[in-house]
Amino acid sequence: MSAAKTNELFDILRAACARQYGFNPRRVTEGMRYVGKETAGKDTVHIFRDVNSHAQIVLKNTFVTLRETRGDKPHWSDAEKARYKHTDAEIDAEMAAQQAEIEYTRTSPFYQTHRDHLLTHYKDSPSYRPGSPSTHAAAKTLLAALAEAQDAQLAAFAEQLHSNAPEHLAHLLLAACHLELEATKTP
């Protein structure tokens, strides 16, 4: 599908989500990705999915439907719906908090200690080792091993970020690595 057609579908999606559910168009733009179309008989619908929760929205003409379940997995919890209704100020505050977490991660002793190891799993890194696990798997394995060893640096890092969730901590470590690699590409 052309970029122009996808943009047109997003325009319709933003308007329909705001009209039907009170969703903030900015959150829809930032959070949704076009998946593709599905056909049932003569009806063709377009599917969009949230990048984080994978909750789906079905667009048919100018009407949207939230897919409440996908198989036996629930989607669109009340918290997810509320997140899509945040004001621009709330979205800005959320983004600023996320950016602050990433900046803290980049300068933290924990990241500095394990930075070189994590970078060896990035194909763009000069220290890349072919055949190594994916970046995500490497970060999760590192965190699991350090948690089991009750590593003091990991404990301090998690305490500062108010999170012991391995997925969240792995995301922050990988975001810091990604930003570092991107900075080396920029002339």
C-alpha positions in Angstrom: 0.0 0.0 0.0 1.3 3.5 -0.9 2.3 5.9 1.8 -0.4 8.3 0.7 -3.1 5.7 1.1 -1.7 4.7 4.6 -1.7 8.4 5.6 -5.3 8.7 4.4 -6.3 5.7 6.5 -4.6 7.2 9.5 -6.5 10.5 9.0 -9.7 8.5 9.0 -8.6 6.4 12.0 -7.7 9.4 14.1 -11.0 11.1 13.4 -13.0 8.0 14.1 -11.2 7.2 17.3 -11.6 10.7 18.6 -15.3 10.7 17.7 -16.2 7.3 18.9 -14.0 6.7 21.9 -12.5 10.1 22.8 -9.0 9.0 22.0 -6.3 11.6 21.6 -5.4 11.8 17.9 -1.7 12.3 18.9 -1.7 9.1 20.9 -3.3 7.2 18.0 -0.6 8.6 15.6 2.2 7.6 18.0 0.9 4.3 19.2 -0.8 2.6 16.3 0.8 0.9 13.3 -1.0 -0.3 10.2 -1.0 -4.1 10.0 -3.0 -4.7 6.8 -6.4 -5.5 5.5 -8.7 -8.4 6.1 -11.6 -9.4 3.8 -14.7 -11.2 4.9 -17.1 -11.7 1.9 -17.5 -8.3 0.3 -16.3 -6.4 3.4 -12.8 -5.2 3.6 -11.5 -3.8 6.9 -8.1 -2.3 7.8 -6.3 -3.5 11.0 -4.2 -1.3 13.2 -2.2 -2.5 16.2 -0.7 -0.8 19.3 3.1 -1.0 19.3 3.2 -1.8 23.0 0.2 -3.9 23.9 -0.7 -5.2 20.5 -4.3 -4.2 21.1 -6.1 -3.9 17.7 -8.5 -1.5 16.1 -10.5 -2.4 13.0 -11.4 0.4 10.6 -14.3 -0.2 8.3 -15.1 2.9 6.1 -15.2 5.6 8.8 -16.2 3.4 11.7 -13.7 1.9 14.2 -14.1 -1.1 16.4 -11.8 -2.1 19.2 -11.0 -5.8 19.1 -11.7 -6.6 22.7 -10.1 -10.1 22.4 -7.8 -11.8 20.0 -8.2 -15.5 20.4 -8.2 -16.0 24.1 -6.0 -13.0 24.9 -7.8 -9.9 26.2 -7.1 -6.5 24.7 -8.2 -3.0 25.4 -8.2 -3.0 29.2 -9.6 0.0 30.9 -6.1 1.3 31.6 -5.2 1.0 27.9 -8.4 2.9 26.9 -7.6 5.6 29.5 -4.0 5.9 28.1 -5.4 6.6 24.7 -7.5 9.4 26.2 -4.6 11.3 27.8 -4.3 14.9 27.0 -1.4 16.4 25.1 0.1 17.6 28.5 -0.1 14.1 30.0 1.5 12.6 26.9 4.3 15.2 27.1 4.9 14.4 30.7 4.9 10.7 30.0 7.5 11.2 27.2 9.6 13.5 29.4 9.6 10.8 32.1 10.6 8.1 29.6 13.4 10.3 28.3 14.6 11.0 31.8 14.8 7.3 32.5 16.8 6.7 29.3 19.2 9.5 30.1 19.6 8.2 33.7 20.3 4.7 32.2 23.0 6.1 29.8 24.9 7.6 32.7 24.3 5.0 35.3 27.2 2.9 36.7 25.1 -0.2 35.9 24.9 0.6 32.2 28.5 1.7 32.0 29.6 -1.6 33.5 27.6 -3.8 31.1 27.6 -1.5 28.0 30.4 -3.2 26.1 28.8 -6.6 26.6 25.4 -5.4 25.4 26.9 -3.6 22.4 28.5 -6.9 21.2 25.0 -8.1 20.3 24.3 -5.2 17.9 25.1 -5.9 14.2 25.9 -2.2 13.7 28.4 -2.2 16.5 32.1 -2.5 15.7 32.4 -5.1 18.5 29.6 -7.3 17.1 30.1 -11.0 17.5 28.4 -13.0 14.8 26.2 -15.9 16.1 25.5 -14.1 19.4 21.9 -14.0 20.8 19.6 -11.1 19.9 20.0 -7.9 21.8 16.7 -8.5 23.6 17.7 -12.0 24.6 21.1 -10.9 25.7 19.7 -8.1 27.9 17.2 -10.4 29.5 19.8 -13.1 30.1 22.2 -10.6 31.7 19.4 -9.2 34.0 18.3 -12.7 35.0 21.9 -13.8 35.9 22.6 -10.6 37.8 19.2 -10.8 39.7 20.0 -14.4 40.6 23.4 -13.3 41.9 21.7 -10.4 43.8 24.0 -7.9 42.1 24.2 -4.7 44.1 24.5 -2.5 40.9 21.4 -4.0 39.5 19.5 -3.5 42.7 20.5 0.2 42.8 19.7 0.6 39.2 16.2 -1.0 39.6 15.6 1.0 42.8 16.4 4.3 41.1 14.0 3.5 38.3 11.3 2.2 40.7 11.1 -1.1 38.7 12.2 -4.6 39.0 10.4 -5.6 35.8 13.0 -7.3 33.5 11.2 -6.2 30.3 11.3 -2.6 31.4 14.9 -2.7 32.5 16.0 -4.5 29.3 14.1 -1.9 27.2 16.0 0.9 29.0 19.4 -0.7 28.5 18.7 -1.4 24.9 17.4 2.1 24.3 20.6 3.5 25.7 22.7 1.2 23.4 20.6 2.1 20.4 21.0 5.8 21.1 24.7 5.4 21.5 25.0 3.5 18.2 22.8 6.1 16.4 25.1 8.9 17.7 28.1 7.2 16.1 26.4 7.2 12.7 25.5 10.9 12.7 28.2 13.0 11.0 
